[in-house]
Amino acid sequence: MAVRVDQDMCTGCGLCSQVCPEVFEVGDDGYAHVIKGADQSLSCVDEAIDQCPVGAISR
């Protein structure tokens, strides 16, 4: 199942990219994005989902 960041909910805090930099990055627009081609099965993805303060990340 693909990981996605809801751009309407994302605040751009960057926590996901700190917890799982292999999968998430904060773009030039100031919001989090899933890195194209990233291994979305990494365990840090679930940690990023759990730690997102606004619940913007889902599978």
N, CA, C and O atoms as a CHARMM CRD file, in Angstrom:
* protein
*
  236
    1    1 MET  N      0.84600  -1.17700   0.00000 PROA 1      0.00000
    2    1 MET  CA     0.00000   0.00000   0.00000 PROA 1      0.00000
    3    1 MET  C      0.89700   1.24700   0.00000 PROA 1      0.00000
    4    1 MET  O      1.85300   1.33600   0.77000 PROA 1      0.00000
    5    2 ALA  N      0.58300   2.17000  -0.84300 PROA 2      0.00000
    6    2 ALA  CA     1.42000   3.36200  -0.99900 PROA 2      0.00000
    7    2 ALA  C      1.24500   4.34000   0.15900 PROA 2      0.00000
    8    2 ALA  O      0.15000   4.52200   0.69100 PROA 2      0.00000
    9    3 VAL  N      2.35200   4.95300   0.52500 PROA 3      0.00000
   10    3 VAL  CA     2.34800   5.98400   1.56400 PROA 3      0.00000
   11    3 VAL  C      2.00500   7.30800   0.89700 PROA 3      0.00000
   12    3 VAL  O      2.47900   7.61300  -0.19700 PROA 3      0.00000
   13    4 ARG  N      1.17100   8.08700   1.57800 PROA 4      0.00000
   14    4 ARG  CA     0.83900   9.39700   1.01900 PROA 4      0.00000
   15    4 ARG  C      0.78300  10.44300   2.10900 PROA 4      0.00000
   16    4 ARG  O      0.47700  10.15300   3.26500 PROA 4      0.00000
   17    5 VAL  N      1.08600  11.66900   1.71200 PROA 5      0.00000
   18    5 VAL  CA     1.00800  12.81300   2.61800 PROA 5      0.00000
   19    5 VAL  C     -0.13500  13.69400   2.13000 PROA 5      0.00000
   20    5 VAL  O     -0.12900  14.14900   0.98600 PROA 5      0.00000
   21    6 ASP  N     -1.10800  13.93300   2.99100 PROA 6      0.00000
   22    6 ASP  CA    -2.23600  14.80000   2.65400 PROA 6      0.00000
   23    6 ASP  C     -1.75100  16.25000   2.73000 PROA 6      0.00000
   24    6 ASP  O     -1.52600  16.78500   3.81600 PROA 6      0.00000
   25    7 GLN  N     -1.59600  16.86500   1.58200 PROA 7      0.00000
   26    7 GLN  CA    -1.05600  18.21700   1.49800 PROA 7      0.00000
   27    7 GLN  C     -1.96300  19.25900   2.15200 PROA 7      0.00000
   28    7 GLN  O     -1.49200  20.32000   2.56200 PROA 7      0.00000
   29    8 ASP  N     -3.25600  18.96500   2.25300 PROA 8      0.00000
   30    8 ASP  CA    -4.17900  19.89100   2.91100 PROA 8      0.00000
   31    8 ASP  C     -4.01400  19.88200   4.42600 PROA 8      0.00000
   32    8 ASP  O     -4.33400  20.86300   5.09700 PROA 8      0.00000
   33    9 MET  N     -3.51100  18.76600   4.96300 PROA 9      0.00000
   34    9 MET  CA    -3.32000  18.64500   6.41100 PROA 9      0.00000
   35    9 MET  C     -1.89200  18.96200   6.85100 PROA 9      0.00000
   36    9 MET  O     -1.67800  19.43100   7.96900 PROA 9      0.00000
   37   10 CYS  N     -0.92200  18.71100   5.98500 PROA 10     0.00000
   38   10 CYS  CA     0.49900  18.85400   6.33300 PROA 10     0.00000
   39   10 CYS  C      0.81500  20.29300   6.74100 PROA 10     0.00000
   40   10 CYS  O      0.40300  21.24800   6.08300 PROA 10     0.00000
   41   11 THR  N      1.55500  20.42200   7.84100 PROA 11     0.00000
   42   11 THR  CA     1.97700  21.74700   8.30500 PROA 11     0.00000
   43   11 THR  C      3.43300  22.03500   7.94400 PROA 11     0.00000
   44   11 THR  O      3.92300  23.14300   8.16200 PROA 11     0.00000
   45   12 GLY  N      4.12200  21.03400   7.39100 PROA 12     0.00000
   46   12 GLY  CA     5.51400  21.22300   7.00100 PROA 12     0.00000
   47   12 GLY  C      6.47900  21.24400   8.17300 PROA 12     0.00000
   48   12 GLY  O      7.55600  21.83300   8.07900 PROA 12     0.00000
   49   13 CYS  N      6.10400  20.60300   9.28000 PROA 13     0.00000
   50   13 CYS  CA     6.95800  20.62700  10.47100 PROA 13     0.00000
   51   13 CYS  C      8.27400  19.88600  10.25100 PROA 13     0.00000
   52   13 CYS  O      9.26900  20.18600  10.91100 PROA 13     0.00000
   53   14 GLY  N      8.29000  18.92500   9.33300 PROA 14     0.00000
   54   14 GLY  CA     9.51900  18.20800   9.00600 PROA 14     0.00000
   55   14 GLY  C      9.83200  17.01600   9.89200 PROA 14     0.00000
   56   14 GLY  O     10.87900  16.38700   9.73600 PROA 14     0.00000
   57   15 LEU  N      8.94400  16.69700  10.81400 PROA 15     0.00000
   58   15 LEU  CA     9.19200  15.57300  11.70900 PROA 15     0.00000
   59   15 LEU  C      9.35000  14.26600  10.93000 PROA 15     0.00000
   60   15 LEU  O     10.21400  13.45200  11.25700 PROA 15     0.00000
   61   16 CYS  N      8.53700  14.06500   9.92100 PROA 16     0.00000
   62   16 CYS  CA     8.61900  12.82900   9.13900 PROA 16     0.00000
   63   16 CYS  C      9.97600  12.67800   8.45900 PROA 16     0.00000
   64   16 CYS  O     10.52600  11.57800   8.40400 PROA 16     0.00000
   65   17 SER  N     10.51300  13.77500   7.94600 PROA 17     0.00000
   66   17 SER  CA    11.81400  13.70400   7.28300 PROA 17     0.00000
   67   17 SER  C     12.95400  13.52700   8.28300 PROA 17     0.00000
   68   17 SER  O     14.03100  13.05900   7.91300 PROA 17     0.00000
   69   18 GLN  N     12.73300  13.89000   9.52800 PROA 18     0.00000
   70   18 GLN  CA    13.72800  13.63200  10.56800 PROA 18     0.00000
   71   18 GLN  C     13.67000  12.16900  11.00900 PROA 18     0.00000
   72   18 GLN  O     14.70600  11.54000  11.22500 PROA 18     0.00000
   73   19 VAL  N     12.45200  11.63200  11.14100 PROA 19     0.00000
   74   19 VAL  CA    12.25700  10.25700  11.59100 PROA 19     0.00000
   75   19 VAL  C     12.61400   9.26400  10.48400 PROA 19     0.00000
   76   19 VAL  O     13.16100   8.19700  10.76400 PROA 19     0.00000
   77   20 CYS  N     12.31300   9.60000   9.24700 PROA 20     0.00000
   78   20 CYS  CA    12.48800   8.67000   8.12300 PROA 20     0.00000
   79   20 CYS  C     12.98200   9.41100   6.87300 PROA 20     0.00000
   80   20 CYS  O     12.24100   9.54900   5.90000 PROA 20     0.00000
   81   21 PRO  N     14.22800   9.88500   6.90100 PROA 21     0.00000
   82   21 PRO  CA    14.73400  10.68400   5.77200 PROA 21     0.00000
   83   21 PRO  C     14.89400   9.90900   4.46900 PROA 21     0.00000
   84   21 PRO  O     15.05100  10.50500   3.40400 PROA 21     0.00000
   85   22 GLU  N     14.85400   8.56600   4.55400 PROA 22     0.00000
   86   22 GLU  CA    14.95300   7.75500   3.34700 PROA 22     0.00000
   87   22 GLU  C     13.67000   7.80300   2.52700 PROA 22     0.00000
   88   22 GLU  O     13.67300   7.48000   1.33900 PROA 22     0.00000
   89   23 VAL  N     12.56800   8.21000   3.16900 PROA 23     0.00000
   90   23 VAL  CA    11.26900   8.16500   2.50000 PROA 23     0.00000
   91   23 VAL  C     10.62100   9.54000   2.35800 PROA 23     0.00000
   92   23 VAL  O      9.91300   9.79600   1.38400 PROA 23     0.00000
   93   24 PHE  N     10.86100  10.42800   3.33100 PROA 24     0.00000
   94   24 PHE  CA    10.19200  11.73200   3.32000 PROA 24     0.00000
   95   24 PHE  C     11.18100  12.87800   3.18100 PROA 24     0.00000
   96   24 PHE  O     12.31100  12.81700   3.66300 PROA 24     0.00000
   97   25 GLU  N     10.72100  13.92400   2.50700 PROA 25     0.00000
   98   25 GLU  CA    11.48900  15.15600   2.40500 PROA 25     0.00000
   99   25 GLU  C     10.51600  16.32900   2.43600 PROA 25     0.00000
  100   25 GLU  O      9.35300  16.20600   2.05200 PROA 25     0.00000
  101   26 VAL  N     11.01700  17.46100   2.90100 PROA 26     0.00000
  102   26 VAL  CA    10.21800  18.68800   2.84600 PROA 26     0.00000
  103   26 VAL  C     10.61500  19.39200   1.56400 PROA 26     0.00000
  104   26 VAL  O     11.78500  19.71200   1.35600 PROA 26     0.00000
  105   27 GLY  N      9.64700  19.62800   0.71700 PROA 27     0.00000
  106   27 GLY  CA     9.90300  20.22000  -0.58500 PROA 27     0.00000
  107   27 GLY  C     10.07000  21.72700  -0.53700 PROA 27     0.00000
  108   27 GLY  O      9.92200  22.34900   0.51500 PROA 27     0.00000
  109   28 ASP  N     10.37200  22.29500  -1.66700 PROA 28     0.00000
  110   28 ASP  CA    10.52400  23.74200  -1.80300 PROA 28     0.00000
  111   28 ASP  C      9.23800  24.48100  -1.44800 PROA 28     0.00000
  112   28 ASP  O      9.26200  25.66800  -1.12300 PROA 28     0.00000
  113   29 ASP  N      8.10900  23.76200  -1.51500 PROA 29     0.00000
  114   29 ASP  CA     6.82000  24.37000  -1.17500 PROA 29     0.00000
  115   29 ASP  C      6.57600  24.40800   0.33000 PROA 29     0.00000
  116   29 ASP  O      5.57600  24.96300   0.78500 PROA 29     0.00000
  117   30 GLY  N      7.50400  23.81000   1.11500 PROA 30     0.00000
  118   30 GLY  CA     7.38500  23.82800   2.56800 PROA 30     0.00000
  119   30 GLY  C      6.56400  22.69000   3.14500 PROA 30     0.00000
  120   30 GLY  O      6.30300  22.67000   4.34800 PROA 30     0.00000
  121   31 TYR  N      6.15200  21.74400   2.31600 PROA 31     0.00000
  122   31 TYR  CA     5.34600  20.61700   2.76400 PROA 31     0.00000
  123   31 TYR  C      6.08600  19.30700   2.54900 PROA 31     0.00000
  124   31 TYR  O      6.97200  19.21200   1.70000 PROA 31     0.00000
  125   32 ALA  N      5.71400  18.29700   3.32900 PROA 32     0.00000
  126   32 ALA  CA     6.34300  16.98900   3.22800 PROA 32     0.00000
  127   32 ALA  C      5.87200  16.25700   1.97700 PROA 32     0.00000
  128   32 ALA  O      4.73300  16.40800   1.53400 PROA 32     0.00000
  129   33 HSD  N      6.77700  15.46500   1.42400 PROA 33     0.00000
  130   33 HSD  CA     6.49400  14.66000   0.24800 PROA 33     0.00000
  131   33 HSD  C      7.18400  13.31800   0.40100 PROA 33     0.00000
  132   33 HSD  O      8.21400  13.21100   1.06700 PROA 33     0.00000
  133   34 VAL  N      6.61400  12.29300  -0.21900 PROA 34     0.00000
  134   34 VAL  CA     7.24900  10.99500  -0.28600 PROA 34     0.00000
  135   34 VAL  C      8.26400  11.05000  -1.42300 PROA 34     0.00000
  136   34 VAL  O      7.94300  11.47500  -2.53300 PROA 34     0.00000
  137   35 ILE  N      9.47800  10.62100  -1.14200 PROA 35     0.00000
  138   35 ILE  CA    10.54000  10.62500  -2.15000 PROA 35     0.00000
  139   35 ILE  C     10.22500   9.56200  -3.20400 PROA 35     0.00000
  140   35 ILE  O      9.97600   8.40200  -2.87500 PROA 35     0.00000
  141   36 LYS  N     10.23900   9.96700  -4.44900 PROA 36     0.00000
  142   36 LYS  CA     9.93600   9.05500  -5.55300 PROA 36     0.00000
  143   36 LYS  C     10.93400   7.89900  -5.55700 PROA 36     0.00000
  144   36 LYS  O     12.14700   8.10200  -5.50200 PROA 36     0.00000
  145   37 GLY  N     10.39800   6.69500  -5.62300 PROA 37     0.00000
  146   37 GLY  CA    11.23200   5.50100  -5.67700 PROA 37     0.00000
  147   37 GLY  C     11.73900   5.02400  -4.31800 PROA 37     0.00000
  148   37 GLY  O     12.50200   4.06100  -4.24400 PROA 37     0.00000
  149   38 ALA  N     11.32200   5.68800  -3.25000 PROA 38     0.00000
  150   38 ALA  CA    11.76900   5.31200  -1.90300 PROA 38     0.00000
  151   38 ALA  C     11.16800   3.97400  -1.48600 PROA 38     0.00000
  152   38 ALA  O     10.07400   3.60700  -1.91400 PROA 38     0.00000
  153   39 ASP  N     11.90100   3.25900  -0.64900 PROA 39     0.00000
  154   39 ASP  CA    11.43400   1.98500  -0.10800 PROA 39     0.00000
  155   39 ASP  C     10.40700   2.25800   0.98800 PROA 39     0.00000
  156   39 ASP  O     10.76300   2.53000   2.13400 PROA 39     0.00000
  157   40 GLN  N      9.14500   2.18500   0.62500 PROA 40     0.00000
  158   40 GLN  CA     8.06400   2.52900   1.54600 PROA 40     0.00000
  159   40 GLN  C      7.76000   1.42900   2.55500 PROA 40     0.00000
  160   40 GLN  O      6.86500   1.58500   3.38600 PROA 40     0.00000
  161   41 SER  N      8.49300   0.32300   2.49500 PROA 41     0.00000
  162   41 SER  CA     8.28300  -0.76200   3.44600 PROA 41     0.00000
  163   41 SER  C      9.16500  -0.62100   4.68800 PROA 41     0.00000
  164   41 SER  O      9.08700  -1.45200   5.59300 PROA 41     0.00000
  165   42 LEU  N      9.99200   0.40400   4.74200 PROA 42     0.00000
  166   42 LEU  CA    10.86200   0.59800   5.89700 PROA 42     0.00000
  167   42 LEU  C     10.03900   0.82300   7.16400 PROA 42     0.00000
  168   42 LEU  O      8.97700   1.44400   7.12100 PROA 42     0.00000
  169   43 SER  N     10.53100   0.32000   8.27900 PROA 43     0.00000
  170   43 SER  CA     9.80000   0.44600   9.54600 PROA 43     0.00000
  171   43 SER  C      9.68400   1.88900  10.00500 PROA 43     0.00000
  172   43 SER  O      8.76300   2.22800  10.74800 PROA 43     0.00000
  173   44 CYS  N     10.60100   2.74200   9.57600 PROA 44     0.00000
  174   44 CYS  CA    10.54000   4.14600   9.98800 PROA 44     0.00000
  175   44 CYS  C      9.31900   4.85500   9.41000 PROA 44     0.00000
  176   44 CYS  O      8.91800   5.89800   9.92700 PROA 44     0.00000
  177   45 VAL  N      8.71700   4.31200   8.34600 PROA 45     0.00000
  178   45 VAL  CA     7.50600   4.90400   7.77900 PROA 45     0.00000
  179   45 VAL  C      6.37500   4.85000   8.80200 PROA 45     0.00000
  180   45 VAL  O      5.65100   5.82700   8.99400 PROA 45     0.00000
  181   46 ASP  N      6.23200   3.69800   9.45400 PROA 46     0.00000
  182   46 ASP  CA     5.18300   3.56000  10.47500 PROA 46     0.00000
  183   46 ASP  C      5.43900   4.51300  11.64000 PROA 46     0.00000
  184   46 ASP  O      4.50000   5.07200  12.20600 PROA 46     0.00000
  185   47 GLU  N      6.69300   4.69300  11.99200 PROA 47     0.00000
  186   47 GLU  CA     7.02700   5.63600  13.06000 PROA 47     0.00000
  187   47 GLU  C      6.65700   7.06200  12.64900 PROA 47     0.00000
  188   47 GLU  O      6.12400   7.82300  13.45600 PROA 47     0.00000
  189   48 ALA  N      6.93700   7.42100  11.40100 PROA 48     0.00000
  190   48 ALA  CA     6.58200   8.75700  10.91200 PROA 48     0.00000
  191   48 ALA  C      5.06900   8.95800  10.90900 PROA 48     0.00000
  192   48 ALA  O      4.58000  10.03200  11.25800 PROA 48     0.00000
  193   49 ILE  N      4.33000   7.91900  10.51300 PROA 49     0.00000
  194   49 ILE  CA     2.86900   7.98700  10.53000 PROA 49     0.00000
  195   49 ILE  C      2.38100   8.23700  11.95300 PROA 49     0.00000
  196   49 ILE  O      1.52400   9.08900  12.18700 PROA 49     0.00000
  197   50 ASP  N      2.93700   7.48200  12.90000 PROA 50     0.00000
  198   50 ASP  CA     2.52600   7.60800  14.30800 PROA 50     0.00000
  199   50 ASP  C      2.89200   8.95200  14.90700 PROA 50     0.00000
  200   50 ASP  O      2.17100   9.47100  15.75900 PROA 50     0.00000
  201   51 GLN  N      4.01500   9.52500  14.46600 PROA 51     0.00000
  202   51 GLN  CA     4.48600  10.76500  15.08200 PROA 51     0.00000
  203   51 GLN  C      4.02200  12.04400  14.39900 PROA 51     0.00000
  204   51 GLN  O      4.22600  13.13200  14.93600 PROA 51     0.00000
  205   52 CYS  N      3.41200  11.93900  13.24300 PROA 52     0.00000
  206   52 CYS  CA     2.93800  13.15100  12.56500 PROA 52     0.00000
  207   52 CYS  C      1.91000  13.84800  13.46700 PROA 52     0.00000
  208   52 CYS  O      0.88300  13.25900  13.80300 PROA 52     0.00000
  209   53 PRO  N      2.18300  15.09600  13.85800 PROA 53     0.00000
  210   53 PRO  CA     1.30000  15.77000  14.81600 PROA 53     0.00000
  211   53 PRO  C     -0.10200  16.08000  14.29100 PROA 53     0.00000
  212   53 PRO  O     -1.01800  16.32100  15.07700 PROA 53     0.00000
  213   54 VAL  N     -0.27400  16.07400  12.97500 PROA 54     0.00000
  214   54 VAL  CA    -1.59300  16.38600  12.42400 PROA 54     0.00000
  215   54 VAL  C     -2.21200  15.19800  11.67300 PROA 54     0.00000
  216   54 VAL  O     -3.28300  15.33000  11.08100 PROA 54     0.00000
  217   55 GLY  N     -1.54800  14.05600  11.69600 PROA 55     0.00000
  218   55 GLY  CA    -2.09300  12.86700  11.05600 PROA 55     0.00000
  219   55 GLY  C     -2.16100  12.95700   9.54800 PROA 55     0.00000
  220   55 GLY  O     -3.07700  12.40600   8.93600 PROA 55     0.00000
  221   56 ALA  N     -1.20600  13.64400   8.93600 PROA 56     0.00000
  222   56 ALA  CA    -1.24800  13.86900   7.48700 PROA 56     0.00000
  223   56 ALA  C     -0.69900  12.72000   6.66400 PROA 56     0.00000
  224   56 ALA  O     -0.86100  12.69800   5.44400 PROA 56     0.00000
  225   57 ILE  N     -0.05100  11.76100   7.31700 PROA 57     0.00000
  226   57 ILE  CA     0.57800  10.64100   6.58800 PROA 57     0.00000
  227   57 ILE  C     -0.25900   9.39200   6.76000 PROA 57     0.00000
  228   57 ILE  O     -0.70700   9.08300   7.86400 PROA 57     0.00000
  229   58 SER  N     -0.47100   8.67000   5.66100 PROA 58     0.00000
  230   58 SER  CA    -1.24600   7.43300   5.72300 PROA 58     0.00000
  231   58 SER  C     -0.73200   6.44800   4.69700 PROA 58     0.00000
  232   58 SER  O      0.03700   6.79700   3.80200 PROA 58     0.00000
  233   59 ARG  N     -1.17400   5.20000   4.84500 PROA 59     0.00000
  234   59 ARG  CA    -0.87700   4.13700   3.87300 PROA 59     0.00000
  235   59 ARG  C     -2.14300   3.81600   3.11000 PROA 59     0.00000
  236   59 ARG  O     -2.13400   2.94900   2.23600 PROA 59     0.00000
